[in-house]
Amino acid sequence: MTQTSRAVRIHAHGGPEQLVVDTVEVGEPGPGEVRIRHEAVGLNFIDVYQRTGLYQNPLPLTLGMEGAGVIEAVGPGVMHLKAGDRAAYAAGMPGSYSDLRVMPAMNVCQLPDAIDFETGAAMMLKGLTAQYLLRRCRPVEGLEPGDFVLFHAAAGGVGLIACQWAKALGLRLIGTAGSDEKCALAEAHGAEFTINYRTENFAERVKDITAGQGVKVVYDSVGKDTWDGSLDCLRPFGLMVSFGNASGPVPPFAPGILGPKGSIYVTRQTLFTHINSRERTQAMANDLFQVVGSGQVQIRIDQRFALTDARLAHESLEARKTTGCTVLLP
Ligand SMILES: NC(=O)c1ccc[n+]([C@@H]2O[C@H](COP(=O)([O-])OP(=O)(O)OC[C@H]3O[C@@H](n4cnc5c(N)ncnc54)[C@H](OP(=O)(O)O)[C@@H]3O)[C@@H](O)[C@H]2O)c1
């Protein structure tokens, strides 16, 4: 049986004006697939990269990599879900800006009853990212309670989750943000120190805060604007985790600069390597469900838009007007 769904798509790369609401056909799930009806959809900065063409996918493209809803049908071989289940996902294949979609079941998890759909839609991509950053990206000298780390864009979607989770792990998180209000928000969510990187030199402040030592890990999703300063925040053998490009991609650099800065390590990470198996996706999701369920990490949804207003949501996100998470409601 074929149904129809609204889908927010792009037919060409460009600005938020490229987002249009189309009607698409949705069929039955094939082997290893499910059909899910969305109750809420998560907005992520990666949706902007896909809209602009920084990250390339075939067109026309329905955006969106995060959502929550009810499973309508499962294809052959899907054992962990059944029709009627509440579910949520972060997935590498875009398409969540829709009422209904068919997608691979691998990254779709049952959503615990205690977690509502909006929270489920807001937290999977951003929460699993905080999970792998804090729990799976290890500096060579280990990461222990009491260690300093630096987290850029700390008042954003991933940022506020990371502030709380880092505190629960006993890490001393220094957060940067683009306004004093955002800095206060990050502190209220567990950042021990914050730096307004629009008005202060964050590398100098980090050296002051750490008594000249530097941090063990820098988590940098801002990219171009923070790259150089971030390398100067690390202590010897520290780890630079580049995981985004909100200000633009990191320009090419010479590995030779890493030695004099303290034999530091650099890695570029993506969630989709970490969630490339059902078992690991579920294990990471269980870890996230545990910290959310226990209240150690609260998922803060500061913006809600109708699905058909996705354009306005993109404009807010890119203008640095949002804090915490944003959901689109079908
Ligand atoms: N690699 C991965 O696995 C992975 C997974 C998820 C997310 N990410 C990345 O993590 C970052 C956070 O994602 P999110 O969805 O939670 O977004 P977000 O943090 O809610 O929004 C991005 C934030 O980046 C900051 N920013 C700094 N310079 C900017 C600029 N020139 N333009 C726009 N924003 C700028 C802004 O905060 P301030 O105003 O405070 O500076 C803005 O609010 C993004 O870069 C995203 O691509 C990577």
The ligand as a MOL file (V3000), in Angstrom:
LIG
                    3D

  0  0  0     0  0            999 V3000
M  V30 BEGIN CTAB
M  V30 COUNTS 48 52 0 0 0
M  V30 BEGIN ATOM
M  V30 1 N 30.6310 15.1210 13.8160 0
M  V30 2 C 29.5550 14.7310 14.4900 0
M  V30 3 O 29.4090 13.5510 14.8170 0
M  V30 4 C 28.5350 15.7420 14.8730 0
M  V30 5 C 27.3040 15.3380 15.3710 0
M  V30 6 C 26.4080 16.3090 15.8200 0
M  V30 7 C 26.7330 17.6470 15.7250 0
M  V30 8 N 27.9240 18.0010 15.1850 0 CHG=1
M  V30 9 C 28.3190 19.3980 15.1020 0
M  V30 10 O 28.2080 19.9420 16.4000 0
M  V30 11 C 27.8480 21.3100 16.3090 0
M  V30 12 C 26.6450 21.5610 17.1700 0
M  V30 13 O 25.4970 21.0020 16.5430 0
M  V30 14 P 24.0440 21.4350 16.9990 0
M  V30 15 O 23.1090 20.8530 16.0100 0
M  V30 16 O 23.8910 21.1280 18.4550 0 CHG=-1
M  V30 17 O 24.0800 23.0200 16.7740 0
M  V30 18 P 24.1110 24.1980 17.8580 0
M  V30 19 O 25.3160 24.0280 18.7330 0
M  V30 20 O 22.7960 24.2770 18.5320 0
M  V30 21 O 24.2920 25.4490 16.9270 0
M  V30 22 C 25.5670 25.7850 16.4410 0
M  V30 23 C 26.2370 26.8300 17.3340 0
M  V30 24 O 27.5390 27.0660 16.8390 0
M  V30 25 C 27.9510 28.3370 17.2490 0
M  V30 26 N 28.6190 29.0610 16.1650 0
M  V30 27 C 29.8660 29.5460 16.2120 0
M  V30 28 N 30.1610 30.1780 15.0880 0
M  V30 29 C 29.0770 30.1070 14.2930 0
M  V30 30 C 28.7840 30.5940 12.9920 0
M  V30 31 N 29.6590 31.3050 12.2670 0
M  V30 32 N 27.5500 30.3470 12.4840 0
M  V30 33 C 26.6400 29.6550 13.1670 0
M  V30 34 N 26.8760 29.1490 14.4170 0
M  V30 35 C 28.0940 29.3810 14.9680 0
M  V30 36 C 26.6960 29.0970 17.7190 0
M  V30 37 O 26.7610 29.2020 19.1530 0
M  V30 38 P 27.4550 30.5280 19.7970 0
M  V30 39 O 26.6080 31.7040 19.3790 0
M  V30 40 O 27.4040 30.2520 21.2550 0
M  V30 41 O 28.8270 30.5950 19.2470 0
M  V30 42 C 25.5610 28.1910 17.3110 0
M  V30 43 O 24.4610 28.2970 18.1740 0
M  V30 44 C 27.6640 21.6110 14.8130 0
M  V30 45 O 28.8530 22.1540 14.3010 0
M  V30 46 C 27.4160 20.2410 14.2460 0
M  V30 47 O 27.7420 20.1560 12.9110 0
M  V30 48 C 28.8200 17.0680 14.7540 0
M  V30 END ATOM
M  V30 BEGIN BOND
M  V30 1 1 1 2
M  V30 2 2 2 3
M  V30 3 1 2 4
M  V30 4 1 4 5
M  V30 5 2 4 48
M  V30 6 2 5 6
M  V30 7 1 6 7
M  V30 8 2 7 8
M  V30 9 1 8 9
M  V30 10 1 8 48
M  V30 11 1 9 10
M  V30 12 1 9 46
M  V30 13 1 10 11
M  V30 14 1 11 12
M  V30 15 1 11 44
M  V30 16 1 12 13
M  V30 17 1 13 14
M  V30 18 2 14 15
M  V30 19 1 14 16
M  V30 20 1 14 17
M  V30 21 1 17 18
M  V30 22 2 18 19
M  V30 23 1 18 20
M  V30 24 1 18 21
M  V30 25 1 21 22
M  V30 26 1 22 23
M  V30 27 1 23 24
M  V30 28 1 23 42
M  V30 29 1 24 25
M  V30 30 1 25 26
M  V30 31 1 25 36
M  V30 32 1 26 27
M  V30 33 1 26 35
M  V30 34 2 27 28
M  V30 35 1 28 29
M  V30 36 1 29 30
M  V30 37 2 29 35
M  V30 38 1 30 31
M  V30 39 2 30 32
M  V30 40 1 32 33
M  V30 41 2 33 34
M  V30 42 1 34 35
M  V30 43 1 36 37
M  V30 44 1 36 42
M  V30 45 1 37 38
M  V30 46 2 38 39
M  V30 47 1 38 40
M  V30 48 1 38 41
M  V30 49 1 42 43
M  V30 50 1 44 45
M  V30 51 1 44 46
M  V30 52 1 46 47
M  V30 END BOND
M  V30 END CTAB
M  END
